[in-house]
Amino acid sequence: MSIQCTLNEIKEGQQCIVKTILTRGAMRRRLLDLGIISGTRIECRQKSPYGDPVAFLIRGAVIALRNEDSVNIIVEPLFERGDAKNGINQ
């Protein structure tokens, strides 16, 4: 069984794979236009001092997303060898 979480839970420097997008309408279209589709690898590049927005590396471009948008993106975190697999925010 794989661990899944929302994109806003990913730590700075961590990578993940998009599983699904929960939002509909114009926001879903915007995320799809940015290349955020199932199977896309995303890296959390930098969190702002107050935690919102967050910069992500997506298909070679750095894109800032607000937490209210990234909470609707379900991802599977990628762990480096030796990382703890029992929690996201350790």
Backbone as CSV, one residue per row, in Angstrom:
resi,resn,N_x,N_y,N_z,CA_x,CA_y,CA_z,C_x,C_y,C_z
1,MET,0.839,-1.183,0.000,0.000,0.000,0.000,0.883,1.246,0.000
2,SER,0.574,2.196,-0.854,1.370,3.415,-0.921,0.773,4.495,-0.021
3,ILE,1.646,5.368,0.443,1.230,6.493,1.271,0.783,7.615,0.349
4,GLN,-0.370,8.194,0.638,-0.835,9.337,-0.133,-1.143,10.489,0.803
5,CYS,-1.004,11.705,0.284,-1.296,12.908,1.051,-1.663,14.003,0.062
6,THR,-1.897,15.195,0.561,-2.157,16.315,-0.339,-0.850,17.041,-0.627
7,LEU,-0.807,17.759,-1.735,0.419,18.432,-2.161,0.911,19.432,-1.118
8,ASN,0.007,20.072,-0.392,0.437,21.059,0.603,1.146,20.425,1.801
9,GLU,1.117,19.104,1.937,1.799,18.412,3.034,3.242,18.027,2.700
10,ILE,3.649,18.196,1.463,4.998,17.820,1.040,6.011,18.805,1.607
11,LYS,7.118,18.269,2.125,8.166,19.103,2.713,9.027,19.741,1.632
12,GLU,9.652,20.844,1.985,10.568,21.530,1.077,11.687,20.575,0.667
13,GLY,11.944,20.471,-0.627,12.976,19.583,-1.149,12.483,18.184,-1.474
14,GLN,11.287,17.833,-1.046,10.747,16.498,-1.284,10.035,16.440,-2.637
15,GLN,10.053,15.262,-3.246,9.373,15.043,-4.517,8.179,14.132,-4.313
16,CYS,7.248,14.205,-5.250,6.051,13.370,-5.182,5.516,13.147,-6.590
17,ILE,4.568,12.234,-6.695,3.902,11.928,-7.956,2.414,12.228,-7.785
18,VAL,1.840,12.951,-8.743,0.416,13.288,-8.693,-0.414,12.030,-8.920
19,LYS,-1.409,11.830,-8.061,-2.336,10.712,-8.207,-3.670,11.170,-8.785
20,THR,-4.234,12.245,-8.240,-5.516,12.753,-8.729,-5.716,14.201,-8.307
21,ILE,-6.624,14.873,-8.998,-7.009,16.246,-8.661,-8.471,16.211,-8.236
22,LEU,-8.763,16.760,-7.062,-10.109,16.688,-6.509,-11.009,17.849,-6.917
23,THR,-10.439,18.946,-7.370,-11.232,20.132,-7.693,-11.865,20.024,-9.082
24,ARG,-12.863,20.843,-9.330,-13.581,20.859,-10.613,-13.575,22.268,-11.199
25,GLY,-14.099,22.407,-12.373,-14.298,23.715,-12.980,-13.020,24.393,-13.435
26,ALA,-13.012,25.723,-13.299,-11.906,26.545,-13.800,-10.581,26.214,-13.120
27,MET,-10.600,25.928,-11.821,-9.349,25.613,-11.124,-8.782,24.289,-11.626
28,ARG,-9.626,23.308,-11.861,-9.143,22.031,-12.406,-8.486,22.265,-13.767
29,ARG,-9.134,23.061,-14.617,-8.598,23.363,-15.939,-7.241,24.055,-15.826
30,ARG,-7.118,25.000,-14.884,-5.850,25.713,-14.687,-4.746,24.744,-14.285
31,LEU,-5.041,23.848,-13.337,-4.040,22.878,-12.883,-3.625,21.950,-14.027
32,LEU,-4.586,21.509,-14.812,-4.273,20.654,-15.961,-3.429,21.409,-16.982
33,ASP,-3.762,22.680,-17.220,-2.983,23.503,-18.157,-1.547,23.702,-17.690
34,LEU,-1.329,23.691,-16.367,0.017,23.823,-15.808,0.803,22.513,-15.890
35,GLY,0.145,21.440,-16.360,0.817,20.150,-16.489,0.660,19.258,-15.277
36,ILE,-0.233,19.626,-14.374,-0.458,18.825,-13.172,-1.517,17.780,-13.503
37,ILE,-1.040,16.625,-13.962,-1.918,15.512,-14.303,-1.400,14.262,-13.596
38,SER,-2.208,13.232,-13.570,-1.816,11.984,-12.927,-0.489,11.493,-13.496
39,GLY,0.450,11.178,-12.610,1.761,10.685,-13.015,2.846,11.741,-13.068
40,THR,2.477,13.017,-12.961,3.460,14.104,-13.012,4.300,14.124,-11.737
41,ARG,5.614,14.264,-11.903,6.526,14.399,-10.762,6.607,15.877,-10.386
42,ILE,6.465,16.152,-9.092,6.522,17.523,-8.574,7.520,17.568,-7.429
43,GLU,8.289,18.649,-7.374,9.218,18.869,-6.259,8.839,20.162,-5.551
44,CYS,8.760,20.100,-4.234,8.516,21.302,-3.436,9.832,22.061,-3.348
45,ARG,9.900,23.226,-3.973,11.141,23.993,-4.039,11.317,24.942,-2.863
46,GLN,10.267,25.700,-2.530,10.417,26.703,-1.474,9.056,27.079,-0.907
47,LYS,8.998,27.134,0.428,7.794,27.604,1.105,8.027,29.038,1.547
48,SER,7.029,29.877,1.377,7.165,31.271,1.794,7.241,31.333,3.318
49,PRO,7.717,32.446,3.877,7.880,32.550,5.335,6.610,32.223,6.127
50,TYR,5.461,32.548,5.588,4.202,32.251,6.282,3.543,30.980,5.764
51,GLY,4.234,30.253,4.885,3.753,28.964,4.411,2.804,29.001,3.222
52,ASP,2.495,30.180,2.710,1.553,30.285,1.607,1.867,31.520,0.785
53,PRO,2.147,31.440,-0.499,2.115,30.256,-1.355,3.400,29.440,-1.257
54,VAL,3.420,28.352,-2.014,4.570,27.450,-2.053,5.011,27.309,-3.513
55,ALA,6.333,27.325,-3.741,6.885,27.167,-5.090,7.175,25.688,-5.352
56,PHE,6.661,25.190,-6.475,6.858,23.799,-6.877,7.525,23.755,-8.246
57,LEU,8.415,22.779,-8.437,8.998,22.523,-9.750,8.097,21.509,-10.448
58,ILE,7.481,21.959,-11.544,6.527,21.129,-12.274,6.908,21.144,-13.748
59,ARG,7.346,20.006,-14.271,7.702,19.877,-15.691,8.684,20.954,-16.142
60,GLY,9.685,21.227,-15.308,10.742,22.165,-15.666,10.462,23.618,-15.366
61,ALA,9.291,23.936,-14.859,8.939,25.321,-14.525,8.633,25.426,-13.037
62,VAL,9.056,26.516,-12.419,8.738,26.756,-11.011,7.423,27.529,-10.962
63,ILE,6.444,26.954,-10.266,5.095,27.515,-10.207,4.678,27.644,-8.752
64,ALA,4.144,28.809,-8.383,3.656,29.038,-7.023,2.176,28.678,-6.956
65,LEU,1.831,27.868,-5.955,0.439,27.496,-5.724,0.039,27.877,-4.308
66,ARG,-1.176,28.351,-4.162,-1.714,28.641,-2.832,-2.120,27.334,-2.166
67,ASN,-2.087,27.320,-0.832,-2.478,26.119,-0.095,-3.916,25.717,-0.402
68,GLU,-4.795,26.692,-0.602,-6.195,26.371,-0.885,-6.346,25.620,-2.208
69,ASP,-5.364,25.745,-3.097,-5.376,25.003,-4.359,-4.631,23.677,-4.235
70,SER,-3.478,23.686,-3.572,-2.668,22.466,-3.478,-3.287,21.416,-2.559
71,VAL,-4.221,21.808,-1.699,-4.893,20.839,-0.834,-5.805,19.912,-1.653
72,ASN,-6.127,20.307,-2.873,-6.986,19.504,-3.747,-6.215,18.579,-4.681
73,ILE,-4.904,18.489,-4.495,-4.071,17.628,-5.337,-3.551,16.478,-4.475
74,ILE,-3.974,15.266,-4.791,-3.547,14.074,-4.050,-2.275,13.545,-4.699
75,VAL,-1.251,13.315,-3.861,0.053,12.877,-4.356,0.565,11.686,-3.556
76,GLU,1.559,11.033,-4.122,2.298,9.973,-3.430,3.728,10.467,-3.245
77,PRO,4.151,10.694,-1.999,5.519,11.175,-1.754,6.552,10.152,-2.211
78,LEU,7.674,10.646,-2.720,8.807,9.798,-3.082,9.835,9.931,-1.978
79,PHE,10.280,8.821,-1.457,11.230,8.824,-0.353,12.604,8.427,-0.836
80,GLU,13.602,9.121,-0.340,14.990,8.758,-0.616,15.353,7.562,0.251
81,ARG,16.332,6.812,-0.163,16.798,5.673,0.615,17.184,6.149,2.010
82,GLY,16.643,5.492,3.037,16.967,5.845,4.416,15.973,6.797,5.054
83,ASP,15.068,7.407,4.261,14.054,8.291,4.836,13.032,7.467,5.601
84,ALA,12.468,8.071,6.636,11.393,7.419,7.382,10.145,7.401,6.507
85,LYS,9.458,6.266,6.468,8.258,6.155,5.646,6.993,6.179,6.492
86,ASN,7.103,6.505,7.746,5.921,6.463,8.597,5.338,7.837,8.860
87,GLY,5.717,8.839,8.100,5.127,10.156,8.285,5.620,11.139,7.247
88,ILE,4.805,12.122,6.959,5.145,13.113,5.948,5.922,14.265,6.564
89,ASN,5.442,14.803,7.664,6.016,16.018,8.249,6.929,15.733,9.432
90,GLN,7.867,14.841,9.267,8.781,14.538,10.376,9.979,15.433,10.341
